[in-house]
Structures are given as C-alpha cells and as structure tokens.
Amino acid sequence: MRLFFSILSLFSLLCASVAHANLLNIAPESVEAEAWSIVDAQSGQIISEHNSHIQRAPASLTKMMVAYITLKELKAGKLHKTDILTATPVVNMVMWDESQMYLKPGEQISIDQLLAGLIVMSANDAAVTLAERISGNVPDFLKRMNQEAQALGMKDTYFSNPAGVTMPDHYSTSHDLALLAQAIVKQTPDYLSYSKLPSFSYQQRFHRATNLALKIDPTADGLKTGYTKAAGYNLALTAKRPTMNVDIPDRRMIVVVLGTKNAHKRAEVANKLMNLAYAYTRDEEVIKNNQTIAELPVIKSTLKMFKVETHQPTVVTTSLYNQPQAIDLNNFDNVTQRLYLPLGNGQKQLLEPLETTNTRINVELNEQQLTAPLMKAINLATIQIYQNNQLIHSVQIADNVHIEEANFFQRFFMWVKGIFSFFGHDQQTAKLYPLH
C-alpha cells in the first residue's frame, strides 16, 4: 500500500472514528433483503449498506440488547452465571404462541441457562425474567435498554419490550443493530459462546439453533435470528477469519440483513454478503502501536517538548474492487469466493481482488504548542484516510495531557535561557517524525 502523509499527528488514548462512503457499491436489486449493513468490526467502517437507516421491526434481534446488558452486569460483578433465580409471575406476560422456555412462577433457573435460552431458543420468558432481575421491573429495564441504545449511537432505535414483539413504537435499523453487534463482540464477547451453540435443551425441551449460517460457515459464531410477520426474517451474523497479515492475524465481520423471505434466504444472503466483503476488502494497519509521531513545544514548564505516541494501532478497511459498475451479488460465486463479470455469449471474466491500494493519509494537528499547566483531554488532531481520493475513514484524536507548570525559580532560569536562545535563534517548533 502506498501512503502519503501531508502532516503527521497522533493516535492516542481517546479516539472517535467516523466511517464514510461505502467501500463496495452493491446493487440493491441483486440482494434479496429489504435492508442490510456490512461492517468491519475492527475498523468500524461500513463496507456496504442499503436502507440502513429505515426503521423496521427488529423482532428477536431485540434480544441482543437484553443479552448485552446482562453480560455487562456479569462483567461488573453484579451478577454471576451461577446465580439461581426464581421465576416470578412476569413469565405469564408471554403468550402461548411466543418462543419460550415455558418457565413457571416459582421455578428456579440459573443466569447461564437464561442466557442460553434467550440467545439460542430466543425465549421471551427468559427476556422478561432477566429484565426483572436486573432492573426490578420490565418498564425500568426498557429505560435501561433505550439508554444503552443512545450511548451506542443507535439514533433510529426505540425499544418498547425486551422480547421483540411487534409494536408500533418498537423499531430499529440495520445500521443501529450493526452498532449493537460491534459493541457485543468488543465489550461482551462471551455472548459468542452462546450464539455459536448448535442447540440447547432445557427441561427435556430440545431446540436447534435457527441460525442456519452456522452450518454453512465454520467461521461464523453468531449473533441472532429474528422473525415476525411484520419484520420478515432477520439475521445479525458475525464471523472471524484468519488473514495473511502478521499485523492483523484475524479479522471479524458483521452483517445484518432485515426483511428476507425465509430462514434459508436470510442465511444465504448474509453469508454471501459476508464472503464478498472478506474477498474484496481488507484491513490495513496505517499507524502502528507505541510509535512516536510528533513532539509539541511546551510553554511555562520544565518539559520542553511533549512527546506524542500512539497507544493503539490505526486500522482501516480498504476496497479491493475497482470496477465502475455496481456489484451484482448474483455474479459472486460463493464457492470460489470470486466475482465473475458476464461478457455475453455465456462467457464470464474472472475479476480478482486488487493486490495494492492507492491510499493516502492527511493528518492535521489541532495544536502547535501546549501551555502549562494542563490536566485535561485535548483534541489534538484529525486523521483522514483517502482511497482513490475518496474519503473512506476519519479519526478524531484526543489525549489526556498532564503537564505541571514550572515554579518561580524555574521560570526565571527559563527566561534567562530564553534570552540567549533568542540571540542564538534557538526556537522550538513542533517536530514531526516520519512513519514507516
């Protein structure tokens, strides 16, 4: 990959990433789903999407939020998987025709069993039982669900029940559900130990996982299926696959498809979109970890220069498809994992993924110097990544800066030294380091 750095900056403790244009332009009419989103879990970039901000019934994909909150409670030590709960009359809220574990009031069950029932069996009684245990009652848990949604940036989502039952004011989007999926795989990855289970049994009731993509893709390990008449067949799918890149040995992808025709179709479409994204995009590490990028002059402190170092690598996802026409998903062979462009007369042209990408980085420093005393987070820079002169990703950079002010005697010594430095033309400016 060829990188061009116009101004060098940093990647530090706090960063907000913004994804831009679709990396793969997929023709919507070639995808048998009403809405979809494909997202790279590591870079957070949108690979492709369609109708991704149109509010739709999420059905049981709602339960991803219930599981996410439960696993956060486990992570915080407020719950334990071995905790035994006693089912309350709240389970009577679940109607006879809804997916359930058939819990009865007074029945005892563990958090671990409830999570498996929630994710694998898509049990509505597990959802309301966990909701009541965590927040005391279902209405308060719904407040928590919507607070968590807002915190994740799910701007087009509102939850009116924890199970995913169709209601006029219960909705989400493929974009928002992909944000939730990213939070799950990053913050509560234990979710995947449940979602990859092929089946789950409780009280002699056997339930086979409805995520058929688990059968056709050994790298898939989640996330959730959903169906109602209003929603159609929904699927949030994730997979983790090895790469040939030593810097990024594994890569995780997330696909959300909403409104497909049946259970087989949602698995087929999601798997094909997943394979296309893996084949015709890749992750690239553009800035390494623990790398000195710049030094900023410091005023009113014994510290002359503030060293800017990376605290984590910057990874971007780039496209390996360079054709002007939109991708027809029907031209992607799921066996060879390649696109074939029809030439007429029954002939097809193999379109291999690009081996190199024309990528450049523009980094703008927001600060040219720092003045002591400082003890706050400062927005220091913006990194913009372009591919073929199209902005594909940007990162806002901030760092927690703690610089003490020099005392009176130190300032006097610095003043005297400054006089001699002036005559000697010794002026300190921001020092930039090349990246390799």
N, C-alpha and C positions, 0 to 999 in steps of 0.2 A: 504494500500500500504506500502511495506517495502522499506525504503530509507536508503542508506548507503552513508555517507559523508566522503570522503577521506581528503579533505581540504575545509574549509569553506571560502566563499567570499561574494560578494555583488551583488545586483541588483539595479541599480540606474538610474540617470536621462536619460542617453543615452544608448540605447542597440540595437544591431543588431542581429536578430535571424536568424539561419540557420537551415532549415529542412533537414532531411537526408532520410534514406530508407523509402519505402512505408510501412505504418503500416498494410495495408490489401493487400495481394497479390491476385488480382482478375484476373482470366484467361481472357485474351483479347478476345478470340474467343467466350466467353459467353456474351459479351456486344455488342449490335448492334449499334456501333458508331465507326467512324474512329479514333477518338481521344477523350480523356477525362481527366479531372482533378477533384479530390475531395480534398477540403482544409478546415481545421478548421479555421474559421475566427478569433478566439481569440488567439490561439497559432501560427497561420500561418503555421502549419505543413501540409505537403502533406500526405493525408490518402491513396490515390491511384491515379495512373495516367498511361496513355498509349499513346504513340505517342505525348506526351505533348509538345515536342519542335519541332515538324514538322510543318513547315509553311503552312498555309492553308488560303483560302479566309474566312474572318470573317463575311462577309455580314453585316447585320444591327447591329450585336454586336458592330460594329464600333461606333454606336451612343451612346454607354455607355461613350465613351471618350468625345463626344460633350456635353453630359449632365453633366459629371463630371466637365469639365472646366466651364460650365455655372453656376453650383451650387457653385463652388469655387468663381466665380465673385460675386455671390449673397452674399456669406458668407463674402467676403471682403468689401461689401457695394458699389461695383462698378456698380452693377445692382440691381434692385428691381423687385419682381414678378409682381407688378402693373404697371411697365413701359410699355408704349404703343409704339410699333414700327410701322413704315410704311414700308410695303413690297416694295422692290426695284426690278428692272429687273433681279436680281440674281435668282429669283424664276423661271425664264424662262430656267435656266440650267436643270431643272428637266424634264425628258422625260414623255410622256403621259402614258407609261406603268409602271412607278415607283410609289411606295407608296407615297402619298402626301395629304396635306390638301386642295389643289387646291387654293393656295394663288395667288392673282393677284397683279401686281405692283400698289402701291398706297393704297392697303388695310391695315387697321390698326388692330393690334393684340397685345395682352399682352405677356410678357415673360412667365407668368404662362401658358397661352394657348399653346405657342410654346413648352414648356417643355412637357406638356401632349401629344401634337401631336407628338413630337419626340419619346417619350418613349412608349406610348400606340398605336398610329397609325403608328409608325415607318415612319413618314413623312419626305421625303427627302428635301422638300421645307422648312420645319422647321429647318433642319440641316444647310442648306446653309444660311438661314436668321440669325440664331444665330451666325454662323461663321462670317458673315459680320459685325454684330453688335458688336461683341467682339473684333475682330482684324482689322476691317476696310475693309478687303477683304478676300476671301477664301484662296489664297496662303499663306498669313501671318498666318491665323488660322491653316493651315496644319502644319506650322513650330511649332506653339504652341502645337498642338496635339503630334507631334513627340518628342518635348522637354519634355512634361509631361510623355510620354511613357518611355523615357530614365530615367527620375527621379524616376519612379516606378520600374525600373529594368526590363522593358519589352524589353529584348535584341533581341528577334526574331520577332519584330513587326515594320512595317512601314506603315504609313497612306498616301495615295495619294488622298483621297477625304473624305469629312466628312460624307457621307451618307452610305458608304459600297458597292458602285457599284464595280463590279468585274473589276480589272485592274491587269496587270502582276506584278506591284510593289506595290500592296496593300495587305498586309498579316499580319497574327498574328498566335498565337498558343494557345492551351487550357491553358497552363501554364501561359502565359502572360495575357490572358484575366481573369484568376483567380486572378492574381495580381491586375488588374484594379478593379475587383469586390470587393476585400478586401479594396482597397482604398475608393471605393464608400461607402461601409457600415460603414467604420470607420470615414471618413472625411466628407462625404456629405450624411448622412443618409436620408436627406429629399427626395432623389431620390426614396426611397421606397414608399413614399406617392403617387407617380405617378405609379410606376411599379406594385402596387397591385390593381390598379383600374380595375374593370371587363370590363369597356367600357369607351369611350369618344366620345362626339359629338361636332362637330364644323360646324356652318353654315348649319344646317339641314343634315349634313353627320354623320351618326352613324357608329362607328367602335367598334367591340367587341375585347377584348384583345386576342391575338393569343397564349399567354402562357397558354396552357391547364392544366399545373401543378397547376395553381391557383385553379382550380375546384376540383382537386382530393386531394389536401393537404391544409387544412385550415391554416397551419403554414407557408406556402410559401408566400412571399411578393415581389418577383422579380425574375429575373432582366431584361432580354431582350431576344427576339427571333430574328432569322435572317434566311433568305433563299435567295439563288440564285442557279442557275443551277450548277455553278462551286463549290459552297460551300456545297450544300446539306442543310439539316435542322439543324440549330444550336440553342442552348439554353444555356444561363447562368442563373442558378437557385439558389436562396438562400432561406433559411428558418430559423426561430428562434423558438426554442422549450424549454420549461421549463425542469429543471433537478431536481433530488432529493438531490442535493448538495447545502448546505447553503452558501458555499464559492463562488460557481458559479451557481447562480439561473437560468440563461438562457444560452443557447448555440446556436451559429449561425454557419451554414454550408454553403459552396458554392460548387456547382457542375457546371462544364462546359462540355457540350457534343457537338462535332462537327461532321458533316457528317453523320447524321442519315437519314433514308429513307423518313420519312414524319413527319407531325406536331404531330400526335398522338404518334409516336415512340419516338421522342425526349423528349416528356413529360414523357412517360412511363419509358424510360431508366434513365433519370435524377432523377426521383422520386424514382426509385428502388435503384439506387446508393446512393441517399441521405438517404433513410431508412436503408440500410445496414450499412452505416457509423455511423449513430446515434446509431444503435443497438449494433455494435461490436467495438466501440471505445468510450472513454470517456475523458473528461478534468479533470485534477487533479492539484490542487494548491500545488506546491512543496516548494515555498518560499512565506511567507506572506508579506503583506504591512506594512510599518513603523516598520520594525524589525531590531534591532541591530545585525549585523552579525560578525563584526570584529573591532578591533582597531589597527591602524598602528602608530608606533612611529614616532614623528616629530622632525627633527633636525633644529637648528637655529631659533626656535620660542618659545614663551612662552607657546604655545599649546603643551602639552606633547604627547598627543595621538589624532589621527584623527579618529573620530567615523564613522564607515561605517554603514549606514542604508538603508533599501530598500525604494524606492519611488513608487513602484507599485509591485503587486504580479507577480510571475513567474508561468505561467500556461503551462502545457504540455499535449499533447494528447497521450494516450496510447492505445494499441490494446487489445481487449478482445477476440481475436481469436487465438488459439494456435495449430491448426492442421497443419501438414507439407504440405499438398496438397493445391494448389491454390484454391481460392473460385470460384465455378461455380455459376454465378449470377442466373442461372435457378433454382438452389437449394434454393434460398431465397424466402420465402413466404411473399409476400407484405402485407398480411392480418394479420398474426400472428407476423410479423417482426422478423422471426427466420429462421436460416439455417437448412435444413434437408439433411443429407448425405444418399444417396442411398446405401442400403445394399444388393440389389439383391432380386429377387422373389417379387418385388413390395413393399418391406418394406423399411422404412426410419428411420434414427436415428436423433432425435432432438438434436441439438447442441446449448446448452445455452451459452450466453456470460460469460466470466470469471468474478468472483466476486472480485478477488485480482490480482494484477500485480506485477511481480518481477522487480522492478525498482531501480536503484541506480544512484547517482549523484556524479560526480567528479568535484570539483571546484579548479582551480589553480589561486593563487594570482600572478599577474604580478609585484607587488610592495611589498617589505618587509618593507620599510620605506619611508617617504616623507621628502624632504628638502626644507625649506622656503628660499626665497619667492616663492610662487606658485599662479598662477592665470590662469589656463588653464584646458581644458578637458584632462583627463588622462585615458588611457585604463588600468583598474585596474585588470581585471580578465576574465577568461573564464569558463563558466559553461557548462558541458557536461552531458546530461541525457541519460542513457542506459536502455533499456528494454531487458531482457534475453541476456545481454552482447552485444546487438546491439545498436550502437549509433543512437538515433532517433531524437535528438534535441540538438542544442548548441546555447549559447548566449554569445556574446562578451559584456563585461561590461565596461562602462566608466562613469565618474562623473566629474562635474565641480568643481574643487578644488580651494579654495581661502584661502590661509594661509599667513599671514603677517610675515615678518622677525623681530626678536627681535632687539631692539636698542642696542647701545654700553653698557649702564649700565646693561641692562637685560642680555646681553650675558656674561658680566663679572660675574654677580651673578650666572648665569647658569654654567660658567666654574668652579667657586669655589665649587658649589654644586656637580659638576661632579666629582671633585677630591675625595670628601668624599664618593660619591656614588661608586666610583671605588673600594675604600678600603672596602666598605661595600658590594661589589658585587651586587649593585643595577643596573642591566642592563635592559633596556626596549626592549622588543621584541613584535612582532605582537601578539595580543591577540585575540583568536578565541572564538566565542560563539556557543554553540550547538543550532541546530534548532529543534523545536518540531512540 
